[in-house]
Amino acid sequence: MACQDRIFDNPFDPEISEVIFEVVNTIFTPSTIPLGLTWDGSTLWNVDGNSNTLYCLNRTNGAQIRALTSPLPSTTGIAYDGHDLWICSETTVEVYKINLLNGEIQKRLHLQRGSFTAIGYGQQALWLADLQSNTIHRVNPETGEIQFSFSNPGVRVDGMTFNGGSLWISDPTSLTIYELTPEGIVKRRFLSPGQSPRGLAFDGYYLWNVDGNQKIYQLRVIK
């Protein structure tokens, strides 16, 4: 199913491209308020904003493999750095690195300010969406130093992932998914497959997007 098959147009931005991806598969998440999403090399992780639970899910059918209670209050975002998980929250300036098997805290980063709705990992850096300033920060994962920042092209970021060359973000207020350069320049944008796009993940080939409707869409970018 390509995105031009959707039954509604984007009322916020009619210039958004329509034929960017096709939906390869759709699975369901047990999260009642699905937020952040990441890929750990073999499984998907989804944050449940209702229970503050991190669900590890089978990519094929959405079956729950395990669940961890997040040690960070009101967790919003999750990212994988090749070994551990990173989580962020809207209610604290701390960012945690945790063990993906048992949830034990491996590291705490204390940023001076911010309300973080999404987190990604790429180019040996953390990428954090700050709702307070409507900016995206590149952060040193060892020191917590903000290396540089750029403005969010939309209103709110609820999902973020890095695929090596591009940073992808989702904006539920405009039903939009953006592809950005690491410097924050918009490369393209397109209409999301659902009506409340949240967490994003990249598995090396497919882009994944969890929606507020509890569906996780597996997307093949076709141009």
GUDREN-733896 format. One line per field, with one value per residue: residue in three letters; x, y, z of N, C-alpha, C, CB in turn; residue number from 1. Coordinates in Angstrom, 1 decimal, decimal comma. Glycine has a CB too. Layout:
BEGIN
type [ALA_...]
nxx [X_...]
nyy [Y_...]
nzz [Z_...]
caxx [X_...]
cayy [Y_...]
cazz [Z_...]
cxx [X_...]
cyy [Y_...]
czz [Z_...]
cbxx [X_...]
cbyy [Y_...]
cbzz [Z_...]
seq [NUM_...]
REM end
This chain:
BEGIN
type [MET_ALA_CYS_GLN_ASP_ARG_ILE_PHE_ASP_ASN_PRO_PHE_ASP_PRO_GLU_ILE_SER_GLU_VAL_ILE_PHE_GLU_VAL_VAL_ASN_THR_ILE_PHE_THR_PRO_SER_THR_ILE_PRO_LEU_GLY_LEU_THR_TRP_ASP_GLY_SER_THR_LEU_TRP_ASN_VAL_ASP_GLY_ASN_SER_ASN_THR_LEU_TYR_CYS_LEU_ASN_ARG_THR_ASN_GLY_ALA_GLN_ILE_ARG_ALA_LEU_THR_SER_PRO_LEU_PRO_SER_THR_THR_GLY_ILE_ALA_TYR_ASP_GLY_HIS_ASP_LEU_TRP_ILE_CYS_SER_GLU_THR_THR_VAL_GLU_VAL_TYR_LYS_ILE_ASN_LEU_LEU_ASN_GLY_GLU_ILE_GLN_LYS_ARG_LEU_HIS_LEU_GLN_ARG_GLY_SER_PHE_THR_ALA_ILE_GLY_TYR_GLY_GLN_GLN_ALA_LEU_TRP_LEU_ALA_ASP_LEU_GLN_SER_ASN_THR_ILE_HIS_ARG_VAL_ASN_PRO_GLU_THR_GLY_GLU_ILE_GLN_PHE_SER_PHE_SER_ASN_PRO_GLY_VAL_ARG_VAL_ASP_GLY_MET_THR_PHE_ASN_GLY_GLY_SER_LEU_TRP_ILE_SER_ASP_PRO_THR_SER_LEU_THR_ILE_TYR_GLU_LEU_THR_PRO_GLU_GLY_ILE_VAL_LYS_ARG_ARG_PHE_LEU_SER_PRO_GLY_GLN_SER_PRO_ARG_GLY_LEU_ALA_PHE_ASP_GLY_TYR_TYR_LEU_TRP_ASN_VAL_ASP_GLY_ASN_GLN_LYS_ILE_TYR_GLN_LEU_ARG_VAL_ILE_LYS]
nxx [0,8_0,8_1,4_-0,3_-2,7_-4,1_-7,1_-7,5_-6,3_-3,4_-4,3_-2,8_-0,5_-0,5_1,5_3,1_4,9_3,5_4,0_6,1_6,7_6,0_3,7_4,8_4,2_2,1_2,0_0,8_1,2_1,5_1,4_-0,5_-0,5_1,4_4,8_8,0_10,2_12,5_15,1_16,9_18,7_17,6_15,1_12,2_11,7_9,3_8,0_5,7_3,6_1,6_2,0_4,6_6,4_8,8_8,5_9,6_9,5_8,5_9,4_8,0_5,4_4,6_4,6_5,0_8,2_9,7_9,3_10,2_10,3_10,6_13,3_13,3_11,2_8,1_8,8_9,6_11,1_13,2_16,3_18,9_22,2_23,9_24,7_23,5_20,4_19,1_17,2_14,8_12,9_10,0_9,8_12,1_15,6_17,4_19,1_19,1_21,2_20,6_20,7_19,7_18,7_18,0_17,3_18,9_20,5_23,1_24,4_24,1_23,1_23,2_21,5_21,4_19,0_15,7_13,0_12,4_11,2_11,8_14,4_17,4_20,1_23,2_26,0_27,9_26,8_24,2_20,9_18,6_15,2_14,0_11,3_10,8_12,4_11,9_13,9_16,5_19,0_22,4_24,2_26,9_27,5_29,1_29,7_27,5_27,5_26,1_26,6_25,8_22,9_19,8_16,9_13,7_11,9_9,1_6,3_6,2_8,2_7,8_8,9_12,1_14,9_18,0_19,6_22,2_22,9_20,9_18,6_15,6_12,4_9,3_6,1_3,3_1,4_1,1_0,9_3,2_6,2_9,6_12,6_15,8_19,0_22,0_22,6_20,3_18,8_16,0_15,4_13,3_9,8_6,9_3,5_2,3_1,7_-0,3_-2,7_-1,6_1,4_4,2_6,8_9,9_11,9_14,8_15,9_18,0_17,2_14,4_12,1_10,4_7,3_5,6_2,2_-0,4_-2,6_-2,0_-0,7_2,1_3,9_5,6_7,8_8,7_10,9_10,4_11,4]
nyy [-1,2_2,0_5,4_7,1_5,9_6,5_7,7_10,3_13,7_15,7_18,2_20,2_20,9_21,1_20,7_18,7_15,8_12,9_10,2_8,5_6,3_2,8_0,8_-2,0_-3,9_-4,3_-4,1_-4,7_-2,8_-3,4_-1,2_1,3_4,0_4,7_5,8_6,6_4,7_2,2_0,3_-2,7_-4,2_-6,7_-6,7_-4,7_-1,8_-0,3_2,6_2,9_5,3_5,4_3,4_3,6_1,8_-0,2_-1,9_-4,8_-6,1_-8,5_-8,2_-9,2_-10,0_-8,5_-9,7_-9,8_-9,8_-9,3_-7,1_-4,0_-2,0_1,3_3,1_5,8_8,6_9,2_8,5_9,2_8,9_6,6_5,0_3,1_2,3_0,5_-1,2_-0,6_0,8_4,1_6,5_9,1_11,9_14,1_15,3_15,7_16,7_14,8_12,2_8,8_5,9_2,6_-0,9_-3,3_-5,8_-6,0_-3,5_-2,0_1,0_2,4_4,7_8,2_11,2_14,7_17,3_20,8_22,1_21,7_19,8_16,8_15,1_13,1_10,8_10,0_8,0_8,3_8,7_8,5_10,0_11,4_12,4_14,8_15,8_18,9_20,1_22,5_24,6_24,0_22,8_20,7_18,9_18,0_15,7_15,0_11,7_10,9_13,0_14,7_17,2_19,7_19,7_21,0_22,8_22,8_24,3_22,8_21,8_21,6_21,6_19,9_17,2_13,8_11,5_10,0_9,0_7,8_7,1_6,9_8,6_10,4_12,2_11,3_12,6_12,7_14,5_14,8_16,8_17,8_15,6_14,7_13,3_14,0_14,1_14,8_16,5_15,9_18,4_19,7_20,6_20,4_17,6_16,2_15,7_14,0_12,7_11,0_7,5_6,9_8,7_9,9_10,2_8,9_7,4_6,6_4,3_2,7_0,0_-0,7_-1,2_-0,9_1,7_2,4_3,2_4,1_4,6_6,6_5,1_2,6_1,0_-0,3_0,7_-0,8_0,5_0,9_3,0_4,5_6,4]
nzz [0,0_-1,1_-0,1_-1,4_-1,5_0,7_2,4_3,0_2,6_3,5_5,6_6,6_5,2_1,9_0,1_0,8_-0,1_-1,7_-2,7_-1,3_0,2_0,8_2,6_4,0_6,0_8,8_12,3_15,7_18,7_22,3_23,8_25,3_25,1_22,8_22,3_22,0_19,7_18,8_17,2_17,9_16,5_16,2_17,3_18,0_20,1_22,1_23,7_26,3_27,1_29,0_31,0_31,6_30,5_28,8_25,9_24,4_21,2_18,7_15,4_13,3_13,9_16,1_18,6_22,2_23,5_25,8_28,7_30,2_33,1_33,0_34,3_34,3_35,0_33,4_30,7_27,3_24,9_23,1_22,3_20,5_20,9_19,8_21,7_24,3_25,6_25,3_27,1_27,3_28,7_29,1_31,5_33,0_33,0_32,8_31,1_30,5_30,1_29,7_30,5_28,1_28,8_31,4_32,3_34,0_35,2_33,4_32,8_33,6_32,1_32,6_31,5_31,2_30,8_29,3_27,7_26,8_24,1_22,2_21,2_19,5_18,1_16,5_14,3_16,4_18,4_20,5_19,7_20,5_20,9_21,9_23,5_24,8_23,6_21,0_19,4_18,0_19,5_19,1_21,0_23,1_24,0_26,1_27,8_28,0_26,8_24,8_21,5_19,1_17,9_16,2_14,6_15,0_12,1_12,2_14,5_16,7_17,9_18,0_17,4_16,4_14,5_13,2_10,2_9,3_7,1_7,2_9,4_10,7_11,6_13,3_13,2_15,0_15,0_12,5_11,0_9,7_8,4_8,5_6,6_7,4_6,9_8,8_9,7_10,0_7,7_5,7_3,7_2,6_3,0_4,1_4,1_7,0_7,6_9,4_11,6_13,8_14,1_15,8_17,5_15,7_13,9_12,5_10,6_9,2_6,6_6,4_7,3_10,4_11,9_14,7_15,6_17,1_17,1_17,9_16,1_14,4_11,7_9,0_6,8_3,4_1,8_-1,2_-3,0]
caxx [0,0_1,6_0,7_-1,3_-3,9_-4,8_-8,4_-7,5_-5,1_-2,9_-4,9_-1,9_0,5_-0,8_2,7_3,9_5,0_2,6_4,5_7,5_6,9_4,8_3,5_5,1_3,6_1,6_1,9_0,2_1,9_0,7_1,4_-1,8_-0,1_2,7_5,6_9,3_10,5_13,9_15,5_18,2_19,4_16,8_13,7_11,7_11,3_8,3_7,7_4,3_3,5_0,6_2,5_6,1_6,9_9,5_8,2_10,5_8,5_8,9_9,2_7,1_4,0_4,4_4,5_5,9_9,3_9,8_9,0_11,0_9,8_11,6_13,8_13,1_9,8_7,4_9,7_9,0_11,9_14,2_17,3_19,8_23,6_24,7_25,0_22,6_19,3_19,0_15,8_14,6_11,6_9,6_9,7_13,4_16,7_18,4_19,0_19,7_21,6_20,2_20,9_18,5_18,2_17,4_16,9_19,8_21,1_24,5_24,9_23,2_23,6_22,4_21,5_21,0_17,6_15,1_11,9_12,8_10,1_12,3_15,9_18,0_21,6_23,9_27,3_28,5_26,2_22,8_20,1_17,4_14,3_13,7_10,0_10,8_13,0_11,6_15,1_17,0_20,4_23,4_24,7_28,0_27,0_30,0_29,7_26,2_27,7_25,4_27,6_25,2_21,5_19,1_15,4_12,7_11,1_7,7_5,8_6,6_8,9_7,4_9,7_13,4_15,8_19,1_19,9_23,5_23,0_19,8_17,9_14,2_11,6_7,8_5,4_1,9_0,5_0,8_0,8_4,3_7,5_10,6_14,0_16,7_20,4_22,5_22,7_18,9_18,2_14,9_15,6_12,0_8,8_5,8_2,4_2,5_0,7_-1,4_-3,1_-0,9_2,8_5,0_8,2_10,5_13,1_15,4_16,5_19,1_16,6_13,0_11,7_9,3_6,6_4,4_1,2_-1,2_-3,7_-1,3_-0,2_3,5_4,0_6,9_7,8_9,8_11,0_10,5_12,1]
cayy [0,0_3,3_6,4_7,8_5,2_7,0_8,3_11,7_14,5_16,4_19,5_21,2_21,2_20,4_20,5_17,5_14,7_11,8_8,9_8,4_5,0_1,9_0,0_-3,4_-4,7_-3,5_-4,9_-3,9_-2,7_-3,5_0,2_2,0_5,4_4,5_6,9_6,3_3,5_2,0_-1,1_-3,1_-5,2_-7,9_-6,5_-3,3_-1,4_0,8_3,2_3,1_6,5_5,2_2,6_3,9_0,5_-0,4_-3,2_-5,4_-6,7_-9,2_-7,3_-9,8_-10,1_-7,7_-10,4_-9,2_-10,7_-8,9_-5,7_-3,4_-0,8_2,4_3,8_7,3_8,9_9,8_8,3_9,6_8,5_5,5_4,8_2,1_2,8_-0,7_-2,0_-0,3_1,7_5,4_6,9_10,5_12,3_15,5_15,9_15,8_17,1_13,7_11,2_7,5_4,8_1,4_-2,3_-3,7_-7,0_-5,9_-2,1_-1,3_2,2_2,3_6,1_9,3_12,5_15,8_18,5_21,9_22,5_21,0_18,9_15,9_14,2_12,1_10,7_9,1_7,8_8,2_9,4_8,5_11,1_11,4_13,5_15,0_16,9_19,7_20,8_23,9_25,5_23,5_22,6_19,4_19,0_16,9_15,7_14,1_10,7_10,7_14,2_15,4_18,5_20,0_20,1_22,1_22,6_23,5_24,5_21,8_22,4_21,5_22,1_19,0_16,0_12,7_10,3_10,3_7,9_8,1_6,0_7,0_9,8_11,3_12,2_11,3_13,0_12,8_15,6_14,4_18,0_18,1_14,3_14,7_12,7_14,7_13,6_16,0_16,3_16,1_19,9_20,2_21,0_19,5_17,0_16,0_15,5_13,3_12,4_9,8_6,4_7,0_10,0_10,4_9,6_9,1_7,0_6,1_3,4_2,3_-1,3_-0,9_-1,2_-0,3_2,7_1,9_4,3_3,7_5,6_6,7_4,0_1,3_0,3_0,0_0,5_-1,1_1,3_0,9_4,3_4,1_7,4]
cazz [0,0_-1,1_0,7_-2,2_-1,3_1,9_2,0_3,3_2,3_4,6_5,6_7,1_4,2_0,7_-0,8_1,2_-1,1_-1,4_-3,0_-0,8_0,8_0,8_3,8_3,8_7,0_10,0_13,5_16,8_20,0_23,5_24,4_25,1_24,6_22,2_22,1_21,3_19,1_18,3_16,7_18,5_15,6_16,0_17,8_18,2_21,4_22,1_25,0_26,6_28,0_30,0_32,1_31,6_30,2_27,5_25,4_23,3_20,3_17,5_14,3_12,3_14,4_17,3_19,9_23,2_23,9_27,2_29,1_31,3_33,7_32,8_35,6_34,2_35,1_32,2_29,5_26,0_23,8_23,3_21,2_20,7_20,5_19,4_22,9_25,3_25,3_25,9_27,2_27,7_29,3_29,1_32,8_33,6_32,1_32,8_30,0_31,0_29,4_30,5_30,0_27,5_29,3_32,8_32,6_35,0_34,7_33,1_32,8_33,6_31,6_33,2_30,7_32,0_30,5_28,2_27,9_25,7_23,6_21,4_21,2_18,5_18,2_15,2_14,2_17,7_19,2_20,8_19,1_21,4_20,6_23,1_23,2_25,3_22,6_19,7_18,7_18,1_19,9_19,0_22,4_23,4_24,9_27,3_28,7_28,0_26,2_23,6_20,5_18,3_17,9_15,0_14,8_14,4_11,0_12,5_15,7_17,8_17,5_18,8_16,9_15,8_14,2_12,4_9,3_8,8_6,4_7,5_10,6_10,4_12,7_13,1_13,9_15,0_14,9_11,1_10,3_8,8_8,7_7,8_6,4_7,5_7,0_10,2_10,1_10,1_6,5_5,3_2,4_2,1_4,0_3,6_4,9_7,7_7,3_10,4_11,9_14,9_14,0_17,0_17,4_14,5_14,0_11,2_10,9_8,2_5,3_6,5_8,3_11,1_12,5_15,5_15,5_18,3_16,9_18,4_14,9_13,9_10,2_8,4_5,6_2,4_1,1_-2,6_-3,8]
cxx [0,9_0,7_-0,3_-2,7_-4,7_-6,1_-8,5_-6,2_-4,6_-3,5_-4,0_-0,9_0,2_0,3_3,5_3,8_4,1_3,2_5,9_7,7_5,7_4,9_3,7_4,4_3,1_1,4_1,2_1,2_1,0_0,6_0,1_-1,6_1,3_3,5_6,9_9,4_11,9_14,0_16,8_19,0_18,6_15,4_13,4_11,4_10,4_8,0_6,2_4,2_2,5_1,2_4,0_6,8_7,7_9,2_9,1_9,6_9,1_8,5_8,2_5,6_3,6_4,3_5,5_6,9_9,6_9,4_9,8_10,3_10,9_12,0_13,6_11,6_9,3_8,3_8,9_9,7_12,8_15,0_18,2_21,2_24,5_25,0_23,9_21,5_19,5_17,6_15,8_13,2_11,3_9,8_11,0_14,5_17,7_18,0_19,7_20,1_21,3_20,5_19,6_17,9_17,5_17,0_17,8_20,4_22,6_25,2_23,8_23,8_22,6_22,6_21,0_19,6_17,0_13,9_11,9_11,7_10,6_13,9_16,3_19,5_22,1_25,1_28,0_28,0_24,7_22,1_18,8_16,5_13,8_12,4_10,1_11,3_12,6_12,8_15,5_18,5_21,2_24,2_25,9_27,5_27,9_29,9_28,4_26,3_26,8_26,4_27,1_23,7_21,0_17,6_14,7_11,9_9,6_7,4_6,2_7,3_8,5_8,2_11,0_14,2_16,8_19,4_21,3_23,7_22,0_19,2_16,4_13,4_10,1_7,2_3,9_1,0_0,2_0,8_2,0_5,5_8,5_11,9_14,9_18,2_20,9_22,7_21,3_18,2_17,2_15,3_14,3_11,0_7,6_4,7_2,6_1,4_-0,5_-1,7_-2,5_0,5_3,6_6,4_8,6_11,7_13,5_16,1_17,6_18,5_15,2_13,0_10,5_8,7_5,5_3,5_0,3_-2,4_-3,2_-0,8_1,3_3,6_5,4_6,9_9,0_9,8_11,3_11,0_12,6]
cyy [1,2_4,4_7,2_7,1_5,6_7,7_9,7_12,4_15,2_17,8_20,6_21,7_20,5_20,1_19,3_16,4_13,5_10,4_8,8_7,0_4,1_1,1_-1,5_-4,3_-3,8_-4,5_-4,0_-3,9_-2,8_-2,1_0,8_3,5_5,2_5,7_6,5_4,9_3,4_0,5_-1,5_-4,1_-6,4_-7,7_-5,0_-3,1_-0,2_1,2_3,3_4,2_6,4_4,5_2,8_2,6_0,5_-1,8_-3,6_-6,3_-7,4_-8,4_-7,8_-9,7_-9,2_-8,4_-9,9_-10,3_-10,5_-7,5_-5,3_-2,2_0,2_3,0_5,3_7,7_9,5_9,7_8,5_8,9_7,4_5,3_3,7_2,5_1,6_-1,7_-1,8_0,6_3,0_5,8_8,4_10,7_13,7_16,1_16,0_16,1_15,9_12,8_9,9_6,6_3,5_0,1_-2,8_-5,0_-6,9_-4,5_-1,4_-0,1_2,1_3,7_7,1_10,6_13,6_17,0_19,6_22,3_21,6_20,1_18,0_14,9_13,1_12,0_9,7_8,9_7,6_9,1_9,6_9,6_10,8_12,6_13,6_16,1_17,6_20,4_22,2_24,9_25,2_23,4_21,1_19,6_17,7_16,9_14,6_13,0_10,4_11,8_14,9_16,8_18,6_20,5_21,1_21,8_23,3_23,4_23,3_22,5_22,4_22,1_21,2_17,8_14,9_11,4_10,8_9,1_8,4_6,9_6,1_8,3_10,8_11,1_12,3_11,7_12,9_13,9_15,2_15,6_18,3_16,8_14,2_14,0_13,5_13,9_14,8_15,6_16,4_17,5_20,5_20,7_19,9_18,9_16,7_15,7_14,8_13,0_11,1_8,8_6,4_8,5_10,6_9,8_9,9_8,5_6,5_5,2_3,1_1,0_-1,7_-0,9_-0,5_0,8_2,2_3,2_3,8_4,9_5,5_5,6_2,6_0,4_0,7_-0,3_0,3_-0,4_1,1_2,3_4,0_5,2_8,4]
czz [0,0_-0,5_-0,1_-2,0_-0,1_1,5_2,4_2,9_3,6_4,6_6,1_6,1_2,9_-0,2_-0,3_0,1_-0,7_-1,6_-2,6_-0,3_0,5_2,1_3,5_4,7_8,1_11,2_14,6_18,0_21,2_24,2_24,2_24,7_24,0_21,9_21,4_20,8_18,7_17,9_17,3_17,8_15,4_16,4_17,9_19,6_21,3_23,5_25,1_27,6_29,1_31,2_32,4_31,5_28,9_27,0_24,3_22,5_19,1_16,3_13,3_12,7_15,6_18,6_20,9_23,6_25,4_27,5_30,3_31,8_33,6_34,1_35,5_34,2_33,7_30,9_28,2_24,8_24,1_22,1_21,6_20,1_20,0_20,5_24,0_24,8_26,0_26,0_27,7_28,2_29,1_30,4_33,6_32,6_32,1_31,7_30,6_29,9_30,2_29,7_29,4_28,0_30,6_33,2_33,6_34,4_34,5_33,1_32,9_33,0_32,2_32,2_31,5_31,9_29,4_28,7_26,7_25,3_22,7_21,4_20,1_18,7_16,8_15,1_15,5_18,6_19,5_20,2_20,0_20,9_21,8_22,8_23,7_24,3_21,2_18,8_18,9_18,4_19,5_20,3_22,5_24,4_26,1_28,3_28,9_27,4_24,9_22,5_19,5_18,3_16,6_15,3_14,2_13,3_11,3_13,9_16,9_17,2_18,5_18,4_16,3_15,6_13,2_11,5_8,7_8,1_6,7_8,9_10,2_11,7_12,3_13,8_13,8_14,8_13,4_10,3_9,3_9,3_7,8_7,7_6,4_7,3_8,5_10,7_10,2_8,9_6,0_3,9_1,8_3,3_3,4_4,6_5,7_7,4_8,2_10,7_13,2_15,0_15,2_16,7_16,0_14,8_12,6_11,4_9,9_6,7_5,4_7,6_9,0_11,8_13,4_15,6_16,8_18,3_17,3_17,3_14,7_12,5_9,8_7,0_4,7_1,7_-0,3_-3,5_-2,9]
cbxx [-1,0_1,9_1,7_-0,9_-3,6_-3,9_-9,5_-7,8_-5,4_-1,3_-6,1_-1,1_1,9_-1,8_3,5_3,3_6,4_1,3_4,3_7,6_7,1_4,9_2,1_6,6_4,5_0,2_3,2_-1,1_2,7_1,2_2,6_-2,6_-0,1_2,6_6,0_10,4_9,5_14,9_15,6_17,8_20,7_17,4_13,5_10,4_12,6_7,0_8,4_3,6_3,2_-0,5_2,3_6,5_5,9_11,0_6,7_11,7_7,6_8,1_10,5_7,5_3,7_3,1_4,8_5,1_10,6_11,3_7,4_12,4_9,3_11,1_15,2_13,8_9,5_7,1_10,2_9,0_12,6_13,4_18,0_19,3_24,2_26,0_26,3_23,3_18,0_19,9_15,1_14,9_11,6_8,2_8,8_13,8_17,4_18,3_19,5_18,7_23,1_18,7_21,5_18,7_19,4_18,3_15,5_20,8_20,7_24,7_25,7_22,7_23,6_22,8_20,7_21,9_17,5_16,1_10,5_14,1_9,2_11,9_16,3_17,7_21,9_22,9_27,1_30,0_26,3_22,5_19,8_18,0_13,1_14,8_8,9_11,7_14,5_10,6_16,2_16,8_20,4_24,3_23,6_29,3_26,7_31,4_30,7_25,7_29,2_24,2_28,1_25,8_20,8_19,4_14,9_11,8_11,4_7,3_4,3_5,3_10,4_6,0_8,9_14,1_15,1_20,3_18,9_23,9_23,0_18,7_18,3_13,7_12,0_7,2_5,7_1,6_1,2_1,9_-0,5_4,7_7,5_10,9_14,2_16,5_21,2_23,8_23,5_18,9_19,3_13,6_16,4_12,0_8,3_6,2_1,1_2,4_1,4_-1,1_-4,6_-1,6_3,5_4,4_8,4_10,9_12,8_16,3_15,4_19,8_16,4_12,1_11,5_9,7_6,1_4,9_0,2_-1,8_-4,2_-2,3_-1,0_4,5_3,4_7,2_7,6_9,7_12,2_9,1_11,2]
cbyy [0,0_3,6_7,3_8,0_3,7_7,9_7,5_11,9_15,5_16,5_19,5_20,6_21,0_21,2_21,7_17,0_14,2_11,9_8,6_9,4_5,1_0,9_0,3_-3,6_-5,8_-2,8_-5,5_-4,5_-1,4_-4,5_1,0_1,9_6,5_3,6_7,6_6,6_3,3_2,3_-1,1_-3,6_-5,5_-9,1_-7,2_-3,0_-1,0_0,3_4,5_1,8_7,7_4,4_1,1_4,5_-0,6_-0,1_-3,2_-6,2_-5,7_-10,6_-7,0_-11,2_-11,5_-6,9_-11,9_-8,9_-10,4_-9,2_-5,6_-3,1_-1,0_3,5_3,4_7,8_9,9_11,2_6,8_11,1_9,6_4,2_6,2_0,7_3,5_-0,2_-1,8_0,4_1,0_6,4_6,0_11,5_11,9_15,6_15,1_14,5_18,4_13,0_11,7_6,8_4,8_1,5_-3,3_-3,8_-8,0_-6,4_-2,1_-2,3_3,4_1,7_6,3_9,6_12,5_16,1_18,3_23,1_24,0_20,1_19,7_15,2_15,1_12,3_10,1_9,6_6,5_8,6_10,8_8,5_12,5_11,4_13,2_15,3_16,3_20,6_20,0_23,9_25,5_24,5_23,5_18,6_19,2_17,0_15,4_14,8_9,4_10,6_15,2_15,5_18,7_21,0_18,8_22,2_23,3_22,8_25,8_21,3_21,7_20,0_22,2_18,6_16,1_12,5_9,4_11,3_6,7_8,6_5,9_5,8_9,5_11,1_13,4_9,9_14,4_11,4_16,9_13,8_19,2_19,0_14,1_16,2_11,2_16,0_12,7_16,6_17,4_15,4_20,6_21,3_21,2_20,2_15,7_14,8_16,8_12,0_12,4_10,1_5,1_6,2_10,1_10,1_10,1_8,4_5,9_7,3_2,1_3,4_-2,4_-2,1_-2,6_-1,4_4,1_0,9_5,3_3,3_5,4_8,0_4,0_0,6_0,5_-0,8_1,8_-2,6_2,8_-0,3_5,1_3,7_8,0]
cbzz [1,2_-2,5_1,4_-3,6_-1,1_2,7_2,7_4,8_1,2_4,6_6,5_8,3_4,7_-0,1_-0,8_2,5_-1,4_-2,2_-4,6_0,4_2,3_-0,4_4,5_4,0_7,6_9,7_14,0_17,2_20,0_24,4_23,8_26,4_25,8_20,9_23,5_22,2_17,8_19,4_15,1_19,9_16,3_16,7_19,1_17,3_22,2_21,4_25,1_27,2_27,1_29,5_31,8_33,0_30,2_27,7_24,8_23,9_19,8_17,4_13,6_12,0_14,7_17,0_19,6_24,4_23,1_27,7_29,4_30,8_35,2_31,8_35,8_32,8_36,2_32,4_29,5_25,8_23,2_23,6_20,9_20,1_21,6_18,8_23,5_26,5_25,7_25,0_28,2_26,5_30,8_28,6_33,7_34,4_32,5_34,1_28,7_31,9_28,9_30,8_31,1_26,0_29,5_33,8_33,1_35,5_35,7_31,7_31,5_35,1_30,1_34,6_29,3_31,7_30,2_27,5_28,0_26,0_22,8_19,9_22,6_17,1_19,1_14,1_13,6_17,6_18,4_22,3_17,6_22,8_19,8_23,4_24,0_26,5_22,8_19,0_19,3_16,8_21,4_17,8_23,4_23,9_24,2_26,8_28,3_29,4_25,9_23,8_19,7_16,9_19,1_13,7_14,2_15,6_9,8_12,5_15,7_18,6_17,4_18,8_16,0_16,7_13,7_13,2_8,2_8,0_4,9_6,4_11,6_9,9_13,2_13,5_13,1_16,3_15,5_10,5_9,6_8,6_8,4_8,5_5,1_8,9_6,1_10,4_9,0_11,1_5,4_5,3_2,6_1,1_4,7_2,9_4,1_9,3_7,3_11,7_12,0_16,2_12,7_18,2_18,4_13,6_14,8_10,6_10,8_8,4_4,8_6,9_7,7_12,2_11,5_17,0_14,3_18,5_15,5_19,3_13,7_14,8_9,5_8,3_5,9_1,4_1,7_-3,1_-4,8]
seq [1_2_3_4_5_6_7_8_9_10_11_12_13_14_15_16_17_18_19_20_21_22_23_24_25_26_27_28_29_30_31_32_33_34_35_36_37_38_39_40_41_42_43_44_45_46_47_48_49_50_51_52_53_54_55_56_57_58_59_60_61_62_63_64_65_66_67_68_69_70_71_72_73_74_75_76_77_78_79_80_81_82_83_84_85_86_87_88_89_90_91_92_93_94_95_96_97_98_99_100_101_102_103_104_105_106_107_108_109_110_111_112_113_114_115_116_117_118_119_120_121_122_123_124_125_126_127_128_129_130_131_132_133_134_135_136_137_138_139_140_141_142_143_144_145_146_147_148_149_150_151_152_153_154_155_156_157_158_159_160_161_162_163_164_165_166_167_168_169_170_171_172_173_174_175_176_177_178_179_180_181_182_183_184_185_186_187_188_189_190_191_192_193_194_195_196_197_198_199_200_201_202_203_204_205_206_207_208_209_210_211_212_213_214_215_216_217_218_219_220_221_222_223]
REM end
